[in-house]
Amino acid sequence: MEVVVVGLIVAILLYVASLKLNPWVICSNCKNTPKIKGSVAKYAHHVCPQCKGTGQTLRFGRRFIFGEPMPPHKR
């Protein structure tokens, strides 16, 4: 039983450290291509509304635990 509790604590600590070191992930909406082509006019494009053109979104839990990090650089 103690091994399970210690393993769970270690897993939580690793997740929190990972949130601190790597707060950004590839945007699930645009897959890191922030300019999405239009559905009618294929030559037109717009900026991804989810990541606002950065290609990255904040990981789940980051804002809750550590607050808002510096925004990623735009490509």
PDB file with SEQRES, HELIX, SHEET and CRYST1 records, atoms N, CA, C and O in Angstrom:
SEQRES   1 A   75  MET GLU VAL VAL VAL VAL GLY LEU ILE VAL ALA ILE LEU          
SEQRES   2 A   75  LEU TYR VAL ALA SER LEU LYS LEU ASN PRO TRP VAL ILE          
SEQRES   3 A   75  CYS SER ASN CYS LYS ASN THR PRO LYS ILE LYS GLY SER          
SEQRES   4 A   75  VAL ALA LYS TYR ALA HIS HIS VAL CYS PRO GLN CYS LYS          
SEQRES   5 A   75  GLY THR GLY GLN THR LEU ARG PHE GLY ARG ARG PHE ILE          
SEQRES   6 A   75  PHE GLY GLU PRO MET PRO PRO HIS LYS ARG                      
HELIX    1 AA1 GLU A    2  LEU A   21  1                                  20    
HELIX    2 AA2 ARG A   62  PHE A   66  1                                   5    
SHEET    1 AA1 2 TRP A  24  ILE A  26  0                                        
SHEET    2 AA1 2 GLN A  56  LEU A  58 -1                                        
SHEET    1 AA2 2 LYS A  35  LYS A  37  0                                        
SHEET    2 AA2 2 HIS A  45  VAL A  47 -1                                        
CRYST1    1.000    1.000    1.000  90.00  90.00  90.00 P 1           1          
ATOM      1  N   MET A   1       0.821  -1.194   0.000  1.00  0.00           N  
ATOM      2  CA  MET A   1       0.000   0.000   0.000  1.00  0.00           C  
ATOM      3  C   MET A   1       0.863   1.255   0.000  1.00  0.00           C  
ATOM      4  O   MET A   1       0.550   2.224  -0.692  1.00  0.00           O  
ATOM      5  N   GLU A   2       1.949   1.244   0.774  1.00  0.00           N  
ATOM      6  CA  GLU A   2       2.818   2.404   0.855  1.00  0.00           C  
ATOM      7  C   GLU A   2       3.511   2.660  -0.484  1.00  0.00           C  
ATOM      8  O   GLU A   2       3.755   3.810  -0.849  1.00  0.00           O  
ATOM      9  N   VAL A   3       3.821   1.605  -1.204  1.00  0.00           N  
ATOM     10  CA  VAL A   3       4.483   1.731  -2.499  1.00  0.00           C  
ATOM     11  C   VAL A   3       3.557   2.435  -3.501  1.00  0.00           C  
ATOM     12  O   VAL A   3       4.011   3.252  -4.301  1.00  0.00           O  
ATOM     13  N   VAL A   4       2.289   2.121  -3.453  1.00  0.00           N  
ATOM     14  CA  VAL A   4       1.313   2.749  -4.349  1.00  0.00           C  
ATOM     15  C   VAL A   4       1.188   4.238  -4.040  1.00  0.00           C  
ATOM     16  O   VAL A   4       1.141   5.060  -4.956  1.00  0.00           O  
ATOM     17  N   VAL A   5       1.133   4.588  -2.763  1.00  0.00           N  
ATOM     18  CA  VAL A   5       1.012   5.986  -2.360  1.00  0.00           C  
ATOM     19  C   VAL A   5       2.260   6.765  -2.768  1.00  0.00           C  
ATOM     20  O   VAL A   5       2.156   7.874  -3.291  1.00  0.00           O  
ATOM     21  N   VAL A   6       3.419   6.198  -2.537  1.00  0.00           N  
ATOM     22  CA  VAL A   6       4.676   6.860  -2.919  1.00  0.00           C  
ATOM     23  C   VAL A   6       4.749   7.003  -4.437  1.00  0.00           C  
ATOM     24  O   VAL A   6       5.164   8.047  -4.940  1.00  0.00           O  
ATOM     25  N   GLY A   7       4.355   5.977  -5.160  1.00  0.00           N  
ATOM     26  CA  GLY A   7       4.356   6.051  -6.624  1.00  0.00           C  
ATOM     27  C   GLY A   7       3.419   7.129  -7.135  1.00  0.00           C  
ATOM     28  O   GLY A   7       3.749   7.842  -8.083  1.00  0.00           O  
ATOM     29  N   LEU A   8       2.246   7.255  -6.515  1.00  0.00           N  
ATOM     30  CA  LEU A   8       1.287   8.286  -6.891  1.00  0.00           C  
ATOM     31  C   LEU A   8       1.836   9.682  -6.610  1.00  0.00           C  
ATOM     32  O   LEU A   8       1.673  10.584  -7.431  1.00  0.00           O  
ATOM     33  N   ILE A   9       2.470   9.866  -5.483  1.00  0.00           N  
ATOM     34  CA  ILE A   9       3.064  11.163  -5.139  1.00  0.00           C  
ATOM     35  C   ILE A   9       4.173  11.519  -6.113  1.00  0.00           C  
ATOM     36  O   ILE A   9       4.269  12.668  -6.546  1.00  0.00           O  
ATOM     37  N   VAL A  10       5.002  10.563  -6.460  1.00  0.00           N  
ATOM     38  CA  VAL A  10       6.079  10.809  -7.424  1.00  0.00           C  
ATOM     39  C   VAL A  10       5.510  11.175  -8.796  1.00  0.00           C  
ATOM     40  O   VAL A  10       6.019  12.081  -9.456  1.00  0.00           O  
ATOM     41  N   ALA A  11       4.466  10.481  -9.224  1.00  0.00           N  
ATOM     42  CA  ALA A  11       3.839  10.781 -10.511  1.00  0.00           C  
ATOM     43  C   ALA A  11       3.258  12.193 -10.528  1.00  0.00           C  
ATOM     44  O   ALA A  11       3.391  12.901 -11.526  1.00  0.00           O  
ATOM     45  N   ILE A  12       2.619  12.608  -9.442  1.00  0.00           N  
ATOM     46  CA  ILE A  12       2.060  13.958  -9.363  1.00  0.00           C  
ATOM     47  C   ILE A  12       3.167  14.998  -9.380  1.00  0.00           C  
ATOM     48  O   ILE A  12       3.037  16.017 -10.059  1.00  0.00           O  
ATOM     49  N   LEU A  13       4.237  14.770  -8.661  1.00  0.00           N  
ATOM     50  CA  LEU A  13       5.364  15.709  -8.653  1.00  0.00           C  
ATOM     51  C   LEU A  13       6.014  15.824 -10.028  1.00  0.00           C  
ATOM     52  O   LEU A  13       6.402  16.918 -10.437  1.00  0.00           O  
ATOM     53  N   LEU A  14       6.136  14.717 -10.741  1.00  0.00           N  
ATOM     54  CA  LEU A  14       6.695  14.760 -12.093  1.00  0.00           C  
ATOM     55  C   LEU A  14       5.781  15.530 -13.047  1.00  0.00           C  
ATOM     56  O   LEU A  14       6.263  16.277 -13.898  1.00  0.00           O  
ATOM     57  N   TYR A  15       4.481  15.353 -12.913  1.00  0.00           N  
ATOM     58  CA  TYR A  15       3.528  16.080 -13.755  1.00  0.00           C  
ATOM     59  C   TYR A  15       3.604  17.586 -13.484  1.00  0.00           C  
ATOM     60  O   TYR A  15       3.606  18.384 -14.421  1.00  0.00           O  
ATOM     61  N   VAL A  16       3.666  17.971 -12.225  1.00  0.00           N  
ATOM     62  CA  VAL A  16       3.749  19.390 -11.872  1.00  0.00           C  
ATOM     63  C   VAL A  16       5.059  19.978 -12.381  1.00  0.00           C  
ATOM     64  O   VAL A  16       5.065  21.094 -12.900  1.00  0.00           O  
ATOM     65  N   ALA A  17       6.159  19.260 -12.247  1.00  0.00           N  
ATOM     66  CA  ALA A  17       7.442  19.746 -12.774  1.00  0.00           C  
ATOM     67  C   ALA A  17       7.393  19.863 -14.289  1.00  0.00           C  
ATOM     68  O   ALA A  17       7.964  20.796 -14.854  1.00  0.00           O  
ATOM     69  N   SER A  18       6.730  18.946 -14.943  1.00  0.00           N  
ATOM     70  CA  SER A  18       6.585  19.005 -16.394  1.00  0.00           C  
ATOM     71  C   SER A  18       5.755  20.210 -16.819  1.00  0.00           C  
ATOM     72  O   SER A  18       6.061  20.838 -17.833  1.00  0.00           O  
ATOM     73  N   LEU A  19       4.711  20.546 -16.063  1.00  0.00           N  
ATOM     74  CA  LEU A  19       3.913  21.736 -16.354  1.00  0.00           C  
ATOM     75  C   LEU A  19       4.742  23.006 -16.229  1.00  0.00           C  
ATOM     76  O   LEU A  19       4.575  23.943 -17.011  1.00  0.00           O  
ATOM     77  N   LYS A  20       5.622  23.036 -15.259  1.00  0.00           N  
ATOM     78  CA  LYS A  20       6.464  24.212 -15.043  1.00  0.00           C  
ATOM     79  C   LYS A  20       7.491  24.369 -16.166  1.00  0.00           C  
ATOM     80  O   LYS A  20       7.733  25.480 -16.640  1.00  0.00           O  
ATOM     81  N   LEU A  21       8.093  23.258 -16.588  1.00  0.00           N  
ATOM     82  CA  LEU A  21       9.159  23.323 -17.587  1.00  0.00           C  
ATOM     83  C   LEU A  21       8.645  23.399 -19.016  1.00  0.00           C  
ATOM     84  O   LEU A  21       9.276  24.034 -19.861  1.00  0.00           O  
ATOM     85  N   ASN A  22       7.519  22.768 -19.303  1.00  0.00           N  
ATOM     86  CA  ASN A  22       6.966  22.712 -20.665  1.00  0.00           C  
ATOM     87  C   ASN A  22       5.495  23.109 -20.648  1.00  0.00           C  
ATOM     88  O   ASN A  22       4.626  22.239 -20.685  1.00  0.00           O  
ATOM     89  N   PRO A  23       5.195  24.421 -20.593  1.00  0.00           N  
ATOM     90  CA  PRO A  23       3.796  24.835 -20.470  1.00  0.00           C  
ATOM     91  C   PRO A  23       3.004  24.786 -21.772  1.00  0.00           C  
ATOM     92  O   PRO A  23       1.774  24.805 -21.729  1.00  0.00           O  
ATOM     93  N   TRP A  24       3.661  24.724 -22.921  1.00  0.00           N  
ATOM     94  CA  TRP A  24       2.965  24.819 -24.207  1.00  0.00           C  
ATOM     95  C   TRP A  24       2.961  23.489 -24.949  1.00  0.00           C  
ATOM     96  O   TRP A  24       3.921  22.722 -24.870  1.00  0.00           O  
ATOM     97  N   VAL A  25       1.863  23.216 -25.679  1.00  0.00           N  
ATOM     98  CA  VAL A  25       1.753  22.053 -26.554  1.00  0.00           C  
ATOM     99  C   VAL A  25       1.269  22.528 -27.916  1.00  0.00           C  
ATOM    100  O   VAL A  25       0.784  23.652 -28.050  1.00  0.00           O  
ATOM    101  N   ILE A  26       1.398  21.677 -28.923  1.00  0.00           N  
ATOM    102  CA  ILE A  26       0.921  22.008 -30.261  1.00  0.00           C  
ATOM    103  C   ILE A  26      -0.593  22.155 -30.226  1.00  0.00           C  
ATOM    104  O   ILE A  26      -1.297  21.351 -29.614  1.00  0.00           O  
ATOM    105  N   CYS A  27      -1.073  23.179 -30.884  1.00  0.00           N  
ATOM    106  CA  CYS A  27      -2.517  23.462 -30.924  1.00  0.00           C  
ATOM    107  C   CYS A  27      -3.266  22.281 -31.537  1.00  0.00           C  
ATOM    108  O   CYS A  27      -2.897  21.802 -32.609  1.00  0.00           O  
ATOM    109  N   SER A  28      -4.301  21.818 -30.872  1.00  0.00           N  
ATOM    110  CA  SER A  28      -5.064  20.673 -31.372  1.00  0.00           C  
ATOM    111  C   SER A  28      -5.992  21.063 -32.521  1.00  0.00           C  
ATOM    112  O   SER A  28      -6.466  20.196 -33.256  1.00  0.00           O  
ATOM    113  N   ASN A  29      -6.251  22.346 -32.679  1.00  0.00           N  
ATOM    114  CA  ASN A  29      -7.142  22.802 -33.736  1.00  0.00           C  
ATOM    115  C   ASN A  29      -6.405  22.932 -35.069  1.00  0.00           C  
ATOM    116  O   ASN A  29      -6.884  22.430 -36.087  1.00  0.00           O  
ATOM    117  N   CYS A  30      -5.245  23.598 -35.079  1.00  0.00           N  
ATOM    118  CA  CYS A  30      -4.544  23.867 -36.336  1.00  0.00           C  
ATOM    119  C   CYS A  30      -3.300  23.005 -36.526  1.00  0.00           C  
ATOM    120  O   CYS A  30      -2.673  23.077 -37.583  1.00  0.00           O  
ATOM    121  N   LYS A  31      -2.926  22.200 -35.547  1.00  0.00           N  
ATOM    122  CA  LYS A  31      -1.759  21.298 -35.628  1.00  0.00           C  
ATOM    123  C   LYS A  31      -0.476  22.055 -35.983  1.00  0.00           C  
ATOM    124  O   LYS A  31       0.312  21.599 -36.812  1.00  0.00           O  
ATOM    125  N   ASN A  32      -0.273  23.218 -35.345  1.00  0.00           N  
ATOM    126  CA  ASN A  32       0.925  24.051 -35.484  1.00  0.00           C  
ATOM    127  C   ASN A  32       1.060  24.674 -36.874  1.00  0.00           C  
ATOM    128  O   ASN A  32       2.163  25.045 -37.275  1.00  0.00           O  
ATOM    129  N   THR A  33      -0.034  24.791 -37.607  1.00  0.00           N  
ATOM    130  CA  THR A  33      -0.070  25.577 -38.840  1.00  0.00           C  
ATOM    131  C   THR A  33      -1.133  26.648 -38.627  1.00  0.00           C  
ATOM    132  O   THR A  33      -2.278  26.466 -39.040  1.00  0.00           O  
ATOM    133  N   PRO A  34      -0.773  27.769 -37.986  1.00  0.00           N  
ATOM    134  CA  PRO A  34      -1.756  28.729 -37.494  1.00  0.00           C  
ATOM    135  C   PRO A  34      -2.603  29.411 -38.567  1.00  0.00           C  
ATOM    136  O   PRO A  34      -3.623  30.014 -38.235  1.00  0.00           O  
ATOM    137  N   LYS A  35      -2.215  29.335 -39.838  1.00  0.00           N  
ATOM    138  CA  LYS A  35      -3.033  29.914 -40.894  1.00  0.00           C  
ATOM    139  C   LYS A  35      -3.887  28.808 -41.509  1.00  0.00           C  
ATOM    140  O   LYS A  35      -3.377  27.942 -42.220  1.00  0.00           O  
ATOM    141  N   ILE A  36      -5.182  28.843 -41.232  1.00  0.00           N  
ATOM    142  CA  ILE A  36      -6.111  27.830 -41.715  1.00  0.00           C  
ATOM    143  C   ILE A  36      -6.728  28.320 -43.015  1.00  0.00           C  
ATOM    144  O   ILE A  36      -7.157  29.469 -43.112  1.00  0.00           O  
ATOM    145  N   LYS A  37      -6.771  27.445 -44.016  1.00  0.00           N  
ATOM    146  CA  LYS A  37      -7.361  27.820 -45.300  1.00  0.00           C  
ATOM    147  C   LYS A  37      -8.871  27.906 -45.187  1.00  0.00           C  
ATOM    148  O   LYS A  37      -9.491  27.193 -44.397  1.00  0.00           O  
ATOM    149  N   GLY A  38      -9.455  28.786 -45.983  1.00  0.00           N  
ATOM    150  CA  GLY A  38     -10.900  28.975 -45.976  1.00  0.00           C  
ATOM    151  C   GLY A  38     -11.621  27.769 -46.546  1.00  0.00           C  
ATOM    152  O   GLY A  38     -11.050  27.012 -47.331  1.00  0.00           O  
ATOM    153  N   SER A  39     -12.864  27.589 -46.156  1.00  0.00           N  
ATOM    154  CA  SER A  39     -13.624  26.433 -46.634  1.00  0.00           C  
ATOM    155  C   SER A  39     -14.247  26.699 -48.005  1.00  0.00           C  
ATOM    156  O   SER A  39     -14.461  25.760 -48.772  1.00  0.00           O  
ATOM    157  N   VAL A  40     -14.538  27.943 -48.322  1.00  0.00           N  
ATOM    158  CA  VAL A  40     -15.130  28.272 -49.613  1.00  0.00           C  
ATOM    159  C   VAL A  40     -14.040  28.717 -50.590  1.00  0.00           C  
ATOM    160  O   VAL A  40     -13.878  28.130 -51.660  1.00  0.00           O  
ATOM    161  N   ALA A  41     -13.296  29.758 -50.214  1.00  0.00           N  
ATOM    162  CA  ALA A  41     -12.203  30.261 -51.057  1.00  0.00           C  
ATOM    163  C   ALA A  41     -10.911  29.616 -50.572  1.00  0.00           C  
ATOM    164  O   ALA A  41     -10.356  30.027 -49.554  1.00  0.00           O  
ATOM    165  N   LYS A  42     -10.438  28.622 -51.284  1.00  0.00           N  
ATOM    166  CA  LYS A  42      -9.284  27.838 -50.840  1.00  0.00           C  
ATOM    167  C   LYS A  42      -7.983  28.643 -50.818  1.00  0.00           C  
ATOM    168  O   LYS A  42      -7.035  28.240 -50.145  1.00  0.00           O  
ATOM    169  N   TYR A  43      -7.912  29.756 -51.528  1.00  0.00           N  
ATOM    170  CA  TYR A  43      -6.704  30.569 -51.540  1.00  0.00           C  
ATOM    171  C   TYR A  43      -6.644  31.514 -50.333  1.00  0.00           C  
ATOM    172  O   TYR A  43      -5.575  32.030 -50.004  1.00  0.00           O  
ATOM    173  N   ALA A  44      -7.773  31.739 -49.680  1.00  0.00           N  
ATOM    174  CA  ALA A  44      -7.834  32.631 -48.525  1.00  0.00           C  
ATOM    175  C   ALA A  44      -7.485  31.858 -47.250  1.00  0.00           C  
ATOM    176  O   ALA A  44      -7.620  30.636 -47.198  1.00  0.00           O  
ATOM    177  N   HIS A  45      -7.045  32.570 -46.248  1.00  0.00           N  
ATOM    178  CA  HIS A  45      -6.734  31.926 -44.974  1.00  0.00           C  
ATOM    179  C   HIS A  45      -7.061  32.885 -43.828  1.00  0.00           C  
ATOM    180  O   HIS A  45      -7.218  34.090 -44.022  1.00  0.00           O  
ATOM    181  N   HIS A  46      -7.157  32.316 -42.644  1.00  0.00           N  
ATOM    182  CA  HIS A  46      -7.368  33.101 -41.437  1.00  0.00           C  
ATOM    183  C   HIS A  46      -6.541  32.501 -40.309  1.00  0.00           C  
ATOM    184  O   HIS A  46      -6.089  31.360 -40.396  1.00  0.00           O  
ATOM    185  N   VAL A  47      -6.350  33.272 -39.263  1.00  0.00           N  
ATOM    186  CA  VAL A  47      -5.561  32.831 -38.118  1.00  0.00           C  
ATOM    187  C   VAL A  47      -6.416  31.913 -37.245  1.00  0.00           C  
ATOM    188  O   VAL A  47      -7.608  32.154 -37.052  1.00  0.00           O  
ATOM    189  N   CYS A  48      -5.802  30.879 -36.733  1.00  0.00           N  
ATOM    190  CA  CYS A  48      -6.504  29.920 -35.871  1.00  0.00           C  
ATOM    191  C   CYS A  48      -7.099  30.642 -34.661  1.00  0.00           C  
ATOM    192  O   CYS A  48      -6.378  31.356 -33.963  1.00  0.00           O  
ATOM    193  N   PRO A  49      -8.398  30.474 -34.398  1.00  0.00           N  
ATOM    194  CA  PRO A  49      -9.016  31.170 -33.266  1.00  0.00           C  
ATOM    195  C   PRO A  49      -8.615  30.607 -31.900  1.00  0.00           C  
ATOM    196  O   PRO A  49      -8.704  31.306 -30.890  1.00  0.00           O  
ATOM    197  N   GLN A  50      -8.179  29.362 -31.868  1.00  0.00           N  
ATOM    198  CA  GLN A  50      -7.833  28.754 -30.581  1.00  0.00           C  
ATOM    199  C   GLN A  50      -6.472  29.230 -30.076  1.00  0.00           C  
ATOM    200  O   GLN A  50      -6.336  29.579 -28.904  1.00  0.00           O  
ATOM    201  N   CYS A  51      -5.460  29.245 -30.955  1.00  0.00           N  
ATOM    202  CA  CYS A  51      -4.107  29.635 -30.527  1.00  0.00           C  
ATOM    203  C   CYS A  51      -3.757  31.060 -30.926  1.00  0.00           C  
ATOM    204  O   CYS A  51      -2.693  31.552 -30.550  1.00  0.00           O  
ATOM    205  N   LYS A  52      -4.612  31.733 -31.671  1.00  0.00           N  
ATOM    206  CA  LYS A  52      -4.418  33.110 -32.119  1.00  0.00           C  
ATOM    207  C   LYS A  52      -3.145  33.282 -32.938  1.00  0.00           C  
ATOM    208  O   LYS A  52      -2.461  34.301 -32.838  1.00  0.00           O  
ATOM    209  N   GLY A  53      -2.839  32.282 -33.742  1.00  0.00           N  
ATOM    210  CA  GLY A  53      -1.725  32.374 -34.669  1.00  0.00           C  
ATOM    211  C   GLY A  53      -0.377  31.946 -34.141  1.00  0.00           C  
ATOM    212  O   GLY A  53       0.613  32.057 -34.865  1.00  0.00           O  
ATOM    213  N   THR A  54      -0.287  31.462 -32.917  1.00  0.00           N  
ATOM    214  CA  THR A  54       1.001  31.035 -32.383  1.00  0.00           C  
ATOM    215  C   THR A  54       1.311  29.584 -32.712  1.00  0.00           C  
ATOM    216  O   THR A  54       2.481  29.203 -32.761  1.00  0.00           O  
ATOM    217  N   GLY A  55       0.293  28.769 -32.939  1.00  0.00           N  
ATOM    218  CA  GLY A  55       0.495  27.347 -33.209  1.00  0.00           C  
ATOM    219  C   GLY A  55       0.610  26.511 -31.950  1.00  0.00           C  
ATOM    220  O   GLY A  55       0.783  25.295 -32.028  1.00  0.00           O  
ATOM    221  N   GLN A  56       0.515  27.152 -30.780  1.00  0.00           N  
ATOM    222  CA  GLN A  56       0.642  26.432 -29.518  1.00  0.00           C  
ATOM    223  C   GLN A  56      -0.457  26.858 -28.556  1.00  0.00           C  
ATOM    224  O   GLN A  56      -0.916  27.999 -28.587  1.00  0.00           O  
ATOM    225  N   THR A  57      -0.873  25.929 -27.701  1.00  0.00           N  
ATOM    226  CA  THR A  57      -1.849  26.228 -26.663  1.00  0.00           C  
ATOM    227  C   THR A  57      -1.292  25.804 -25.312  1.00  0.00           C  
ATOM    228  O   THR A  57      -0.363  25.001 -25.232  1.00  0.00           O  
ATOM    229  N   LEU A  58      -1.868  26.351 -24.264  1.00  0.00           N  
ATOM    230  CA  LEU A  58      -1.423  26.072 -22.912  1.00  0.00           C  
ATOM    231  C   LEU A  58      -1.877  24.681 -22.477  1.00  0.00           C  
ATOM    232  O   LEU A  58      -3.006  24.274 -22.753  1.00  0.00           O  
ATOM    233  N   ARG A  59      -0.997  23.959 -21.799  1.00  0.00           N  
ATOM    234  CA  ARG A  59      -1.327  22.616 -21.325  1.00  0.00           C  
ATOM    235  C   ARG A  59      -2.385  22.658 -20.235  1.00  0.00           C  
ATOM    236  O   ARG A  59      -2.509  23.639 -19.501  1.00  0.00           O  
ATOM    237  N   PHE A  60      -3.151  21.562 -20.145  1.00  0.00           N  
ATOM    238  CA  PHE A  60      -4.165  21.428 -19.111  1.00  0.00           C  
ATOM    239  C   PHE A  60      -3.509  21.471 -17.737  1.00  0.00           C  
ATOM    240  O   PHE A  60      -2.560  20.727 -17.492  1.00  0.00           O  
ATOM    241  N   GLY A  61      -3.986  22.316 -16.844  1.00  0.00           N  
ATOM    242  CA  GLY A  61      -3.473  22.393 -15.484  1.00  0.00           C  
ATOM    243  C   GLY A  61      -2.441  23.493 -15.282  1.00  0.00           C  
ATOM    244  O   GLY A  61      -2.197  23.891 -14.143  1.00  0.00           O  
ATOM    245  N   ARG A  62      -1.829  23.997 -16.344  1.00  0.00           N  
ATOM    246  CA  ARG A  62      -0.765  24.994 -16.188  1.00  0.00           C  
ATOM    247  C   ARG A  62      -1.293  26.292 -15.582  1.00  0.00           C  
ATOM    248  O   ARG A  62      -0.722  26.790 -14.612  1.00  0.00           O  
ATOM    249  N   ARG A  63      -2.362  26.843 -16.129  1.00  0.00           N  
ATOM    250  CA  ARG A  63      -2.903  28.110 -15.646  1.00  0.00           C  
ATOM    251  C   ARG A  63      -3.429  27.962 -14.221  1.00  0.00           C  
ATOM    252  O   ARG A  63      -3.320  28.891 -13.419  1.00  0.00           O  
ATOM    253  N   PHE A  64      -3.995  26.809 -13.904  1.00  0.00           N  
ATOM    254  CA  PHE A  64      -4.567  26.566 -12.580  1.00  0.00           C  
ATOM    255  C   PHE A  64      -3.486  26.497 -11.508  1.00  0.00           C  
ATOM    256  O   PHE A  64      -3.668  27.036 -10.416  1.00  0.00           O  
ATOM    257  N   ILE A  65      -2.358  25.838 -11.803  1.00  0.00           N  
ATOM    258  CA  ILE A  65      -1.325  25.626 -10.795  1.00  0.00           C  
ATOM    259  C   ILE A  65      -0.341  26.785 -10.722  1.00  0.00           C  
ATOM    260  O   ILE A  65      -0.029  27.255  -9.629  1.00  0.00           O  
ATOM    261  N   PHE A  66       0.156  27.261 -11.874  1.00  0.00           N  
ATOM    262  CA  PHE A  66       1.226  28.258 -11.875  1.00  0.00           C  
ATOM    263  C   PHE A  66       0.806  29.630 -12.398  1.00  0.00           C  
ATOM    264  O   PHE A  66       1.562  30.591 -12.255  1.00  0.00           O  
ATOM    265  N   GLY A  67      -0.343  29.742 -12.984  1.00  0.00           N  
ATOM    266  CA  GLY A  67      -0.735  31.014 -13.578  1.00  0.00           C  
ATOM    267  C   GLY A  67      -0.324  31.067 -15.034  1.00  0.00           C  
ATOM    268  O   GLY A  67       0.196  30.092 -15.577  1.00  0.00           O  
ATOM    269  N   GLU A  68      -0.557  32.198 -15.661  1.00  0.00           N  
ATOM    270  CA  GLU A  68      -0.295  32.376 -17.094  1.00  0.00           C  
ATOM    271  C   GLU A  68       1.197  32.575 -17.351  1.00  0.00           C  
ATOM    272  O   GLU A  68       1.792  33.483 -16.770  1.00  0.00           O  
ATOM    273  N   PRO A  69       1.824  31.758 -18.203  1.00  0.00           N  
ATOM    274  CA  PRO A  69       3.236  31.958 -18.537  1.00  0.00           C  
ATOM    275  C   PRO A  69       3.391  33.021 -19.629  1.00  0.00           C  
ATOM    276  O   PRO A  69       2.402  33.546 -20.142  1.00  0.00           O  
ATOM    277  N   MET A  70       4.618  33.323 -19.969  1.00  0.00           N  
ATOM    278  CA  MET A  70       4.882  34.223 -21.086  1.00  0.00           C  
ATOM    279  C   MET A  70       4.352  33.578 -22.352  1.00  0.00           C  
ATOM    280  O   MET A  70       4.502  32.369 -22.526  1.00  0.00           O  
ATOM    281  N   PRO A  71       3.726  34.356 -23.257  1.00  0.00           N  
ATOM    282  CA  PRO A  71       3.200  33.756 -24.497  1.00  0.00           C  
ATOM    283  C   PRO A  71       4.328  33.257 -25.382  1.00  0.00           C  
ATOM    284  O   PRO A  71       5.431  33.804 -25.354  1.00  0.00           O  
ATOM    285  N   PRO A  72       4.056  32.213 -26.174  1.00  0.00           N  
ATOM    286  CA  PRO A  72       5.083  31.701 -27.075  1.00  0.00           C  
ATOM    287  C   PRO A  72       5.322  32.693 -28.216  1.00  0.00           C  
ATOM    288  O   PRO A  72       4.485  33.549 -28.500  1.00  0.00           O  
ATOM    289  N   HIS A  73       6.469  32.558 -28.855  1.00  0.00           N  
ATOM    290  CA  HIS A  73       6.799  33.439 -29.969  1.00  0.00           C  
ATOM    291  C   HIS A  73       5.982  33.050 -31.185  1.00  0.00           C  
ATOM    292  O   HIS A  73       5.773  31.866 -31.453  1.00  0.00           O  
ATOM    293  N   LYS A  74       5.522  34.048 -31.918  1.00  0.00           N  
ATOM    294  CA  LYS A  74       4.811  33.762 -33.162  1.00  0.00           C  
ATOM    295  C   LYS A  74       5.811  33.366 -34.220  1.00  0.00           C  
ATOM    296  O   LYS A  74       6.946  33.841 -34.252  1.00  0.00           O  
ATOM    297  N   ARG A  75       5.351  32.473 -35.092  1.00  0.00           N  
ATOM    298  CA  ARG A  75       6.231  31.985 -36.156  1.00  0.00           C  
ATOM    299  C   ARG A  75       6.372  32.986 -37.258  1.00  0.00           C  
ATOM    300  O   ARG A  75       7.079  32.734 -38.234  1.00  0.00           O  
TER     301      ARG A  75                                                      
END                                                                             
